[in-house]
Amino acid sequence: QVQLVESGGGVVQPGRSLRLSCAASGFTFSGSGMHWVRQGPGKGLEWVAVISYDGSNKYYADSVKGRFTISRDNSKNTLYLQMNSLRAEDTAVYYCATAGGGGYRSWFDPWGQGTLVTVSS
Amino acid sequence: EIVLTQSPGTLSLSPGERATLSCRASQSISSSFLAWYQQKPGQAPRLLIYGASSRATGIPDRFSGSGSGTDFALTISRLEPEDFAVYYCQQYGSAYSFGQGTKLEIK
């Protein structure tokens, strides 16, 4: 069945970097756009970034632009989020999600189970 | 940026009752590019509705979505115990944004 499994979360000091991974299986990963969405503790959902099926196009939320980089390796069915210059406000559970309809103008389905990133000194 | 405002913030109802959740957009959402998600504690969001009114695979028919332009609604016709959760609307017509959520709690 379709599965997304995030990894790479943990505790990191402000200003440091972290890379998240999302391993996909059960569907044609190379044919779908992919997203990262985050949820701060006790807060709502915030879209972070999207990447096209072939990695040629990427878009970011203003809150992470210039600090985070989304990428993918279709040969490994894996999505990445490189997070640099981390701030306390980046503390959240990070979810990867598939563009349900494949392209940009699409709902998010399915979602991974999430990985927790805590930025603290 | 399209801002989505959900109301009420919390809705207290009993099993068997009907629930209506509202989502209002700051500007018109093109082609009804609106989705609804359900999230239970400690779990990832689950897609319920896309395209404003299309049910996702496996979603019971007690869930229905309606609306267009700037005003949308999610209706749960008869609440089951497992329906008590937080619900989010999301637009994907102009970048992406989520509402702040409505918590549906047992009365």
Chai-1 contact restraints between the chains, C-beta under 6 A:
chainA,res_idxA,chainB,res_idxB,connection_type,confidence,min_distance_angstrom,max_distance_angstrom,comment,restraint_id
A,G44,B,F98,contact,1.0,0.0,6.0,A-B,restraint_1
A,G44,B,Q100,contact,1.0,0.0,6.0,A-B,restraint_2
A,G44,B,G101,contact,1.0,0.0,6.0,A-B,restraint_3
A,L45,B,Y88,contact,1.0,0.0,6.0,A-B,restraint_4
A,L45,B,F98,contact,1.0,0.0,6.0,A-B,restraint_5
A,W47,B,Y96,contact,1.0,0.0,6.0,A-B,restraint_6
A,Y95,B,A44,contact,1.0,0.0,6.0,A-B,restraint_7
A,R105,B,F33,contact,1.0,0.0,6.0,A-B,restraint_8
A,R105,B,Y92,contact,1.0,0.0,6.0,A-B,restraint_9
A,W107,B,A35,contact,1.0,0.0,6.0,A-B,restraint_10
A,W107,B,L47,contact,1.0,0.0,6.0,A-B,restraint_11
A,W107,B,Y50,contact,1.0,0.0,6.0,A-B,restraint_12
A,D109,B,L47,contact,1.0,0.0,6.0,A-B,restraint_13
A,W111,B,A44,contact,1.0,0.0,6.0,A-B,restraint_14
A,W111,B,P45,contact,1.0,0.0,6.0,A-B,restraint_15
A,Q113,B,A44,contact,1.0,0.0,6.0,A-B,restraint_16
A,G114,B,A44,contact,1.0,0.0,6.0,A-B,restraint_17
